Amino acid sequence: MVSVVALWLCAVTASATWLRRSTEAQASSHAVQLHRRGCNVHGGRAGLLQGIFADGFSRIACEVDIAPENVRISFKEKACGDVASCRLLTLPMQPRLCFDFCRQHPEAKFFGLQGSNCYCGQYYHAKSTGGQGTCSFHCEGDKKELCGGPEKSSLFEMHMCGDSQSEADYALESSGESEKATKALVDVMNTTALRLVDLAKAWQLGVCSMGKEGQRVCSLPGTWVATANDALSAASKTSHTADELLSMTKQLEGHMTATKDAGDALNASLASKMELMTSAVLDASAKTKGSSAGLSMELKAIGGPLSKNATTSYLDAFQALGDTKAGWFALCAIEPISGQAFAALSEDSPEGCASRCLSLSSGVNACAAFNYQYKDGLAACQLLSGEGLVEPRLLKAIPVFEVSKSKRDAMGLASLDCYASGSFMAGHPKGPLGVEVIKKVVVE
């Protein structure tokens, strides 16, 4: 056995211990997870846990341990103190249970597990030889962990980092940041969805019976409601994740209070509850951040070009087809491009849609025009292809419904119009395009 100094990223140095690690033991060591963490101070107020002598553990070996029985502290013999039996003996064994027992003994630096047997010691004495197998017993209390084997023990080093309090503080800080960011994002998504539903309800034009053109215009509310339902569902899932985090955070705060109030009477059970809940809060915080990231991507997908502030003006390349000076606003009834309808809470500007339309000005689904609406802080637009033109006279024309200002205002819209690409209007193969008014929509 060789005396070594156990360094586990800790701010303090662990006591020198007698041990000998075989090549096999070194190969079996693996990365430390939070619930059996090395020391990792994130900041906040550090504090030693009084009444216990370790606050973290790490798996270090799978060995035949021949350390004498008289230097071991047996869980089965000592867990209940002077009482013959207690609830602890009925719990399924796992590393955390063994650690919570051993951490209360100042002389213990290591603990070992072999099936349901747990013991603590100042050192272990490795004596592995060939043919003695591996640590293959899955722990009764945690099937993901291994608790020794027929001949060998799973061995763990214990250490005192004094960072349980700072880890808990960090978990609270991380939770607070996640909750704040998530709430803001969920609020935006929910508001977007509700505004889409309001826009759909307000879309009363009375033109649904007017052929293909009327059907195209009347299909918009269905698209908006479907998008709103998807948005509400996504927001609800993320909100549920955030609610779970909030619940765990409150539990952690309770455990932290109990740990502080215990003072010198602090025991392993109280400390373990705080440490395990710290781990759970950090995991839940990471899950919430991941869910929020997914929700943010979905919100950007719904908003598309409307989610960004336009830095360059592209609207000069388009022609507004409504006679706005005379109080008429156009609604183009040509075919929409699949997957190119957007909505976002933004300023009243069609610039983003103009930019997207220009970027799709060539190809199979080239953008020829787009319809734009703005109501109660929600901007919406639908990109349109060059299909669905009418030919009322010698030249082809873009079919539109003209909406009067009074009708637009009655629907609660601040803006409404169709913008057609100037190059599409002037460069059509059959000559410059005109505009064919299918119907003038007025307040009835």
RODO-2510 file (C-alpha; in nm, 4 decimals, decimal comma):
residues 444
     n   res          X          Y          Z
     1     m     0,0000     0,0000     0,0000
     2     v     0,1228     0,3452    -0,0906
     3     s     0,0360     0,6723     0,0747
     4     v    -0,1202     0,9118    -0,1761
     5     v    -0,2852     1,2496    -0,1603
     6     a    -0,6395     1,2373    -0,2971
     7     l    -0,7057     1,5472    -0,5061
     8     w    -1,0589     1,5772    -0,6438
     9     l    -1,0668     1,9324    -0,7823
    10     c    -1,1196     2,0389    -0,4210
    11     a    -1,0120     2,3629    -0,2589
    12     v    -0,8925     2,1594     0,0391
    13     t    -0,6619     1,8585     0,0487
    14     a    -0,8050     1,5246     0,1614
    15     s    -0,6255     1,3299     0,4326
    16     a    -0,3431     1,0954     0,3311
    17     t    -0,4735     0,7396     0,3014
    18     w    -0,3307     0,3928     0,2613
    19     l    -0,4304     0,2275    -0,0599
    20     r    -0,3024     0,0399    -0,3577
    21     r    -0,4792     0,0662    -0,6929
    22     s    -0,4346    -0,2116    -0,9469
    23     t    -0,4189    -0,1490    -1,3202
    24     e    -0,7687    -0,2904    -1,3470
    25     a    -0,8995    -0,0442    -1,0869
    26     q    -0,7495     0,2527    -1,2696
    27     a    -0,9072     0,1393    -1,5963
    28     s    -1,2492     0,1100    -1,4340
    29     s    -1,2534     0,4636    -1,2904
    30     h    -1,5024     0,6930    -1,4620
    31     a    -1,6153     1,0551    -1,4681
    32     v    -1,7660     1,1977    -1,1500
    33     q    -2,1332     1,2938    -1,1643
    34     l    -2,2912     1,5577    -0,9454
    35     h    -2,4414     1,3212    -0,6872
    36     r    -2,0952     1,1693    -0,6354
    37     r    -1,9099     1,4786    -0,7385
    38     g    -1,5584     1,6017    -0,6965
    39     c    -1,5202     1,9492    -0,5560
    40     n    -1,6498     2,2118    -0,7944
    41     v    -1,7153     2,5501    -0,6376
    42     h    -1,9340     2,7719    -0,8563
    43     g    -1,9275     3,0694    -0,6268
    44     g    -2,1703     3,1962    -0,3679
    45     r    -2,1118     3,1511     0,0015
    46     a    -1,9124     2,8393     0,0768
    47     g    -1,9808     2,6566     0,3998
    48     l    -1,8775     2,3324     0,5656
    49     l    -2,1570     2,1034     0,6717
    50     q    -2,1213     2,0591     1,0457
    51     g    -2,1922     1,7182     1,1973
    52     i    -2,0779     1,5186     0,8943
    53     f    -1,7305     1,4594     0,7607
    54     a    -1,7766     1,4260     0,3826
    55     d    -1,9960     1,5949     0,1255
    56     g    -1,9017     1,4095    -0,1904
    57     f    -1,7820     1,0725    -0,3174
    58     s    -1,6234     0,9227    -0,6273
    59     r    -1,5945     0,5666    -0,7549
    60     i    -1,2274     0,4703    -0,7648
    61     a    -1,1938     0,0942    -0,7970
    62     c    -1,3395    -0,2520    -0,8374
    63     e    -1,1146    -0,4681    -0,6194
    64     v    -1,0879    -0,7653    -0,3900
    65     d    -1,0546    -0,5780    -0,0612
    66     i    -0,8676    -0,7770     0,2038
    67     a    -0,8614    -0,4997     0,4620
    68     p    -0,9309    -0,6643     0,8019
    69     e    -1,2906    -0,6838     0,9200
    70     n    -1,1960    -0,5170     1,2483
    71     v    -1,1044    -0,1913     1,0696
    72     r    -1,4368    -0,1785     0,8842
    73     i    -1,7560    -0,0091     0,9986
    74     s    -2,0463    -0,2290     0,8886
    75     f    -2,3738    -0,0733     0,7765
    76     k    -2,5776    -0,3747     0,8853
    77     e    -2,4221    -0,3685     1,2319
    78     k    -2,4027     0,0050     1,2983
    79     a    -2,6752     0,1785     1,0926
    80     c    -2,9374     0,1442     1,3654
    81     g    -2,7079     0,2357     1,6539
    82     d    -2,8061     0,0587     1,9744
    83     v    -3,1397    -0,0512     1,8286
    84     a    -3,1589    -0,4049     1,6927
    85     s    -3,3257    -0,2999     1,3692
    86     c    -3,4610     0,0113     1,2006
    87     r    -3,6030     0,1372     0,8712
    88     l    -3,2550     0,1933     0,7264
    89     l    -3,1971    -0,1805     0,7073
    90     t    -3,5046    -0,2219     0,4873
    91     l    -3,3894     0,0283     0,2245
    92     p    -3,2432    -0,1147    -0,1006
    93     m    -2,8686    -0,0589    -0,1060
    94     q    -2,7013     0,1904    -0,3383
    95     p    -2,3908     0,4142    -0,3212
    96     r    -2,5797     0,7172    -0,1844
    97     l    -2,7255     0,5155     0,1070
    98     c    -2,3840     0,3726     0,1954
    99     f    -2,2244     0,7171     0,1650
   100     d    -2,4819     0,8775     0,3952
   101     f    -2,3994     0,6167     0,6571
   102     c    -2,0208     0,6422     0,6231
   103     r    -1,9986     1,0220     0,5959
   104     q    -2,0880     1,0542     0,9646
   105     h    -1,7775     0,8673     1,0801
   106     p    -1,4706     1,0939     1,1023
   107     e    -1,2271     0,8039     1,0636
   108     a    -1,3872     0,6806     0,7388
   109     k    -1,2192     0,7867     0,4146
   110     f    -1,3559     0,5174     0,1835
   111     f    -1,6590     0,2925     0,1550
   112     g    -1,7167    -0,0345    -0,0233
   113     l    -2,0196    -0,2156    -0,1610
   114     q    -2,0592    -0,5844    -0,2317
   115     g    -2,4196    -0,6653    -0,3120
   116     s    -2,6293    -0,5408    -0,0197
   117     n    -2,3268    -0,5179     0,2092
   118     c    -2,1939    -0,1688     0,2822
   119     y    -1,8879    -0,0901     0,4909
   120     c    -1,6625     0,2081     0,5651
   121     g    -1,2931     0,2236     0,6343
   122     q    -0,9850     0,4386     0,6705
   123     y    -0,8285     0,2520     0,3817
   124     y    -0,8803    -0,0457     0,1555
   125     h    -0,6287    -0,3181     0,0709
   126     a    -0,6517    -0,4305    -0,2904
   127     k    -0,5552    -0,7906    -0,3588
   128     s    -0,6949    -0,8774    -0,7012
   129     t    -0,5599    -1,1669    -0,9016
   130     g    -0,6676    -1,3170    -1,2306
   131     g    -0,9979    -1,4993    -1,2582
   132     q    -1,1805    -1,3111    -0,9846
   133     g    -1,4394    -1,1550    -1,2130
   134     t    -1,5726    -0,8033    -1,2203
   135     c    -1,8136    -0,5800    -1,0329
   136     s    -2,1306    -0,7105    -1,1940
   137     f    -2,3978    -0,6784    -0,9217
   138     h    -2,6508    -0,4082    -1,0044
   139     c    -2,7399    -0,2123    -0,6910
   140     e    -3,0838    -0,2893    -0,5515
   141     g    -3,1578     0,0796    -0,4977
   142     d    -3,0166     0,2066    -0,8280
   143     k    -3,0009    -0,0394    -1,1163
   144     k    -2,7762     0,1979    -1,3115
   145     e    -2,5050     0,1534    -1,0488
   146     l    -2,2854    -0,1485    -0,9792
   147     c    -2,2413    -0,2727    -0,6225
   148     g    -1,9441    -0,5086    -0,6420
   149     g    -1,9472    -0,8691    -0,7574
   150     p    -1,9069    -1,2265    -0,6280
   151     e    -1,5450    -1,1613    -0,5252
   152     k    -1,4916    -0,7888    -0,5580
   153     s    -1,6136    -0,4676    -0,3955
   154     s    -1,7067    -0,1414    -0,5648
   155     l    -1,4885     0,1088    -0,3805
   156     f    -1,5489     0,4803    -0,3369
   157     e    -1,3394     0,7668    -0,2017
   158     m    -1,5113     1,0264     0,0208
   159     h    -1,4083     1,3905     0,0478
   160     m    -1,5074     1,7154     0,2108
   161     c    -1,5153     2,0074    -0,0304
   162     g    -1,7254     2,2378     0,1825
   163     d    -1,9177     2,3426    -0,1277
   164     s    -2,2602     2,1876    -0,0663
   165     q    -2,3973     2,5272     0,0324
   166     s    -2,2399     2,7065    -0,2642
   167     e    -2,3652     2,4301    -0,4987
   168     a    -2,7160     2,4873    -0,3633
   169     d    -2,6786     2,8645    -0,4037
   170     y    -2,5626     2,8126    -0,7617
   171     a    -2,8597     2,5846    -0,8283
   172     l    -3,0979     2,8547    -0,7030
   173     e    -2,9273     3,1145    -0,9211
   174     s    -2,9435     2,8876    -1,2265
   175     s    -3,3083     2,8101    -1,1549
   176     g    -3,3961     3,1782    -1,1243
   177     e    -3,2326     3,2599    -1,4562
   178     s    -3,4094     2,9708    -1,6301
   179     e    -3,7489     3,0612    -1,4853
   180     k    -3,7177     3,4285    -1,5803
   181     a    -3,6087     3,3593    -1,9388
   182     t    -3,8692     3,0868    -1,9839
   183     k    -4,1565     3,2975    -1,8513
   184     a    -4,0747     3,5813    -2,0911
   185     l    -4,0575     3,3406    -2,3854
   186     v    -4,3797     3,1594    -2,2919
   187     d    -4,5581     3,4945    -2,2562
   188     v    -4,4497     3,5986    -2,6064
   189     m    -4,5598     3,2663    -2,7566
   190     n    -4,8961     3,2718    -2,5785
   191     t    -4,9586     3,6324    -2,6800
   192     t    -4,8676     3,5531    -3,0411
   193     a    -5,1133     3,2637    -3,0406
   194     l    -5,3956     3,4700    -2,8894
   195     r    -5,3393     3,7528    -3,1377
   196     l    -5,3511     3,5016    -3,4242
   197     v    -5,6869     3,3751    -3,2994
   198     d    -5,8140     3,7340    -3,2717
   199     l    -5,7015     3,8020    -3,6279
   200     a    -5,8808     3,4889    -3,7481
   201     k    -6,2033     3,5925    -3,5718
   202     a    -6,1845     3,9422    -3,7212
   203     w    -6,1331     3,8118    -4,0764
   204     q    -6,4926     3,8601    -4,1936
   205     l    -6,4858     3,9473    -4,5644
   206     g    -6,7907     3,7648    -4,6993
   207     v    -6,6156     3,6405    -5,0137
   208     c    -6,5807     3,2674    -4,9438
   209     s    -6,8334     3,1740    -5,2134
   210     m    -6,6511     3,3601    -5,4890
   211     g    -6,4695     3,0755    -5,6633
   212     k    -6,1093     2,9764    -5,6114
   213     e    -6,0106     3,3339    -5,5382
   214     g    -6,2567     3,3630    -5,2524
   215     q    -6,1555     3,0249    -5,1110
   216     r    -5,7891     3,1251    -5,1068
   217     v    -5,8642     3,4380    -4,9081
   218     c    -6,1004     3,2551    -4,6730
   219     s    -5,8428     2,9831    -4,5952
   220     l    -5,6276     3,2243    -4,3934
   221     p    -5,8186     3,1978    -4,0612
   222     g    -5,7738     2,8193    -4,0643
   223     t    -5,3983     2,8612    -4,1089
   224     w    -5,3791     3,1171    -3,8278
   225     v    -5,5795     2,9032    -3,5843
   226     a    -5,3718     2,5926    -3,6608
   227     t    -5,0523     2,7902    -3,6005
   228     a    -5,1980     2,9311    -3,2782
   229     n    -5,2871     2,5817    -3,1515
   230     d    -4,9350     2,4544    -3,2215
   231     a    -4,7898     2,7600    -3,0468
   232     l    -5,0100     2,7162    -2,7393
   233     s    -4,9217     2,3474    -2,7173
   234     a    -4,5477     2,4193    -2,7367
   235     a    -4,5767     2,6983    -2,4794
   236     s    -4,7749     2,4709    -2,2462
   237     k    -4,5071     2,1994    -2,2551
   238     t    -4,2306     2,4479    -2,1779
   239     s    -4,4411     2,6090    -1,9057
   240     h    -4,4969     2,2660    -1,7461
   241     t    -4,1221     2,2061    -1,7426
   242     a    -4,0715     2,5452    -1,5771
   243     d    -4,3421     2,4675    -1,3186
   244     e    -4,1629     2,1441    -1,2265
   245     l    -3,8410     2,3415    -1,1846
   246     l    -4,0176     2,5945    -0,9616
   247     s    -4,1561     2,3150    -0,7429
   248     m    -3,8115     2,1581    -0,7043
   249     t    -3,6585     2,4984    -0,6320
   250     k    -3,9029     2,5569    -0,3469
   251     q    -3,8164     2,2154    -0,2062
   252     l    -3,4460     2,2976    -0,2274
   253     e    -3,5028     2,6243    -0,0437
   254     g    -3,6803     2,4278     0,2294
   255     h    -3,3927     2,1802     0,2576
   256     m    -3,1410     2,4639     0,2701
   257     t    -3,3340     2,6275     0,5531
   258     a    -3,3541     2,2986     0,7423
   259     t    -2,9801     2,2435     0,6969
   260     k    -2,8935     2,5905     0,8276
   261     d    -3,1356     2,5675     1,1204
   262     a    -2,9947     2,2302     1,2261
   263     g    -2,6588     2,3813     1,3212
   264     d    -2,4435     2,1310     1,5098
   265     a    -2,7306     1,8821     1,4992
   266     l    -2,6994     1,8466     1,1217
   267     n    -2,7049     1,4840     1,0165
   268     a    -2,6400     1,2947     0,6949
   269     s    -3,0085     1,2654     0,6150
   270     l    -3,0630     1,6437     0,6101
   271     a    -2,7423     1,7074     0,4173
   272     s    -2,8203     1,4352     0,1641
   273     k    -3,1702     1,5727     0,1007
   274     m    -3,0233     1,9141     0,0203
   275     e    -2,7486     1,7716    -0,2016
   276     l    -2,9835     1,5429    -0,3947
   277     m    -3,2335     1,8241    -0,4450
   278     t    -2,9477     2,0489    -0,5590
   279     s    -2,8684     1,7904    -0,8245
   280     a    -3,2364     1,7611    -0,9195
   281     v    -3,2730     2,1404    -0,9514
   282     l    -2,9642     2,1676    -1,1719
   283     d    -3,0944     1,8864    -1,3931
   284     a    -3,4407     2,0451    -1,4107
   285     s    -3,2842     2,3838    -1,4856
   286     a    -3,0898     2,2346    -1,7762
   287     k    -3,4077     2,0625    -1,9006
   288     t    -3,5987     2,3895    -1,8810
   289     k    -3,3272     2,5729    -2,0725
   290     g    -3,3390     2,3042    -2,3409
   291     s    -3,7166     2,3279    -2,3642
   292     s    -3,6930     2,7070    -2,3853
   293     a    -3,4378     2,6819    -2,6645
   294     g    -3,6781     2,4601    -2,8597
   295     l    -3,9642     2,7032    -2,7962
   296     s    -3,7478     2,9931    -2,9116
   297     m    -3,6715     2,8116    -3,2368
   298     e    -4,0425     2,7439    -3,2911
   299     l    -4,1277     3,1072    -3,2231
   300     k    -3,8674     3,2159    -3,4782
   301     a    -4,0057     2,9662    -3,7305
   302     i    -4,3567     3,1097    -3,6862
   303     g    -4,2275     3,4643    -3,7204
   304     g    -3,9800     3,3953    -3,9995
   305     p    -3,8692     3,7267    -4,1527
   306     l    -4,1012     3,9172    -3,9187
   307     s    -3,8922     3,8049    -3,6196
   308     k    -3,6008     4,0198    -3,7319
   309     n    -3,5722     4,3929    -3,7578
   310     a    -3,5134     4,4788    -4,1212
   311     t    -3,1900     4,6741    -4,1661
   312     t    -3,2319     4,7370    -4,5383
   313     s    -3,5389     4,8581    -4,7279
   314     y    -3,6621     4,6157    -4,9932
   315     l    -4,0152     4,7481    -5,0224
   316     d    -3,9187     4,9763    -5,3137
   317     a    -3,8979     4,6623    -5,5289
   318     f    -4,2715     4,6035    -5,4732
   319     q    -4,5901     4,7731    -5,5785
   320     a    -4,8802     4,8123    -5,3363
   321     l    -5,1839     4,7055    -5,5391
   322     g    -5,4439     4,8924    -5,3334
   323     d    -5,5479     5,2465    -5,4174
   324     t    -5,4630     5,3611    -5,0663
   325     k    -5,5038     5,7314    -5,1478
   326     a    -5,8659     5,6624    -5,2342
   327     g    -5,9125     5,4508    -4,9204
   328     w    -5,8895     5,1035    -5,0788
   329     f    -5,6572     4,8208    -4,9758
   330     a    -5,5846     4,5162    -5,1880
   331     l    -5,5930     4,1501    -5,0933
   332     c    -5,4337     3,9323    -5,3605
   333     a    -5,6134     3,6060    -5,4404
   334     i    -5,3369     3,4185    -5,6224
   335     e    -5,2015     3,0893    -5,4889
   336     p    -5,0016     3,0918    -5,1639
   337     i    -4,6595     2,9273    -5,1334
   338     s    -4,6775     2,6327    -4,8948
   339     g    -4,4968     2,6890    -4,5662
   340     q    -4,4407     3,0593    -4,6280
   341     a    -4,6955     3,2201    -4,3954
   342     f    -4,5570     3,4076    -4,0942
   343     a    -4,6742     3,5974    -3,7881
   344     a    -4,4899     3,7742    -3,5076
   345     l    -4,5275     4,0422    -3,2437
   346     s    -4,3382     4,3273    -3,4055
   347     e    -4,3604     4,6792    -3,5365
   348     d    -4,5958     4,7552    -3,8247
   349     s    -4,3643     4,7021    -4,1203
   350     p    -4,3826     4,4687    -4,4225
   351     e    -4,0072     4,5058    -4,4868
   352     g    -3,9205     4,1595    -4,3536
   353     c    -4,1741     3,9959    -4,5827
   354     a    -4,0433     4,1945    -4,8775
   355     s    -3,6933     4,0697    -4,8014
   356     r    -3,8084     3,7061    -4,7823
   357     c    -4,0087     3,7369    -5,1042
   358     l    -3,7101     3,8784    -5,2917
   359     s    -3,4902     3,5956    -5,1631
   360     l    -3,7396     3,3522    -5,3212
   361     s    -3,7744     3,5371    -5,6493
   362     s    -3,6579     3,2403    -5,8576
   363     g    -3,7135     2,8667    -5,8657
   364     v    -4,0183     2,6415    -5,8709
   365     n    -4,2001     2,8252    -5,5914
   366     a    -4,0830     3,1740    -5,6782
   367     c    -4,2442     3,4510    -5,4761
   368     a    -4,4385     3,7011    -5,6886
   369     a    -4,6243     3,8923    -5,4182
   370     f    -4,7312     3,8826    -5,0549
   371     n    -5,0355     3,9782    -4,8483
   372     y    -4,9705     4,1708    -4,5292
   373     q    -5,1845     4,2396    -4,2202
   374     y    -5,1211     4,4164    -3,8912
   375     k    -5,3542     4,3990    -3,5909
   376     d    -5,2956     4,4739    -3,2221
   377     g    -4,9174     4,4459    -3,2393
   378     l    -4,9201     4,1309    -3,4549
   379     a    -4,7737     4,1449    -3,8046
   380     a    -4,8671     3,8676    -4,0473
   381     c    -4,7854     3,7966    -4,4098
   382     q    -4,8312     3,5214    -4,6656
   383     l    -4,6002     3,4797    -4,9624
   384     l    -4,7732     3,4178    -5,2944
   385     s    -4,6659     3,2440    -5,6135
   386     g    -4,7384     3,3639    -5,9657
   387     e    -5,0039     3,0960    -6,0131
   388     g    -5,3747     3,1733    -6,0165
   389     l    -5,3683     3,4738    -6,2508
   390     v    -5,6870     3,5602    -6,4384
   391     e    -5,7267     3,6706    -6,7994
   392     p    -6,0277     3,8996    -6,8161
   393     r    -5,9064     4,0716    -7,1292
   394     l    -5,6089     4,0349    -7,3636
   395     l    -5,3557     4,0535    -7,0826
   396     k    -5,3309     3,8475    -6,7654
   397     a    -5,4018     4,0108    -6,4318
   398     i    -5,3622     3,9527    -6,0597
   399     p    -5,7046     3,8904    -5,9014
   400     v    -5,7614     4,1037    -5,5886
   401     f    -6,0325     4,1885    -5,3427
   402     e    -6,0407     4,5581    -5,2603
   403     v    -6,1181     4,6293    -4,8962
   404     s    -6,2445     4,9733    -4,8000
   405     k    -6,0786     5,1647    -4,5188
   406     s    -6,3993     5,1545    -4,3173
   407     k    -6,4136     4,7734    -4,3528
   408     r    -6,0466     4,7389    -4,2627
   409     d    -6,0993     4,9568    -3,9557
   410     a    -6,4109     4,7618    -3,8607
   411     m    -6,2040     4,4429    -3,8534
   412     g    -5,9546     4,6172    -3,6235
   413     l    -5,6649     4,6062    -3,8702
   414     a    -5,4120     4,8888    -3,8709
   415     s    -5,2613     4,7755    -4,2010
   416     l    -5,3757     4,5599    -4,4925
   417     d    -5,2451     4,5364    -4,8467
   418     c    -5,0931     4,3201    -5,1150
   419     y    -4,7443     4,3937    -5,2435
   420     a    -4,6467     4,2553    -5,5844
   421     s    -4,2936     4,2322    -5,7177
   422     g    -4,2299     4,5062    -5,9715
   423     s    -4,0245     4,2716    -6,1886
   424     f    -4,3044     4,0127    -6,1824
   425     m    -4,5635     4,2719    -6,2819
   426     a    -4,3539     4,4164    -6,5653
   427     g    -4,1705     4,1068    -6,6843
   428     h    -4,4412     3,8447    -6,7222
   429     p    -4,3933     3,6390    -7,0433
   430     k    -4,7371     3,7428    -7,1690
   431     g    -4,6767     4,1088    -7,1109
   432     p    -4,7178     4,3500    -6,8203
   433     l    -4,9736     4,2353    -6,5661
   434     g    -5,2814     4,4298    -6,4685
   435     v    -5,5023     4,4066    -6,1603
   436     e    -5,8516     4,2567    -6,1736
   437     v    -6,0807     4,3528    -5,8850
   438     i    -6,2998     4,0519    -5,8075
   439     k    -6,5074     4,2376    -5,5514
   440     k    -6,5025     4,5522    -5,3434
   441     v    -6,5491     4,4611    -4,9766
   442     v    -6,7272     4,7253    -4,7720
   443     v    -6,9031     4,7512    -4,4362
   444     e    -7,2526     4,6110    -4,4754
***
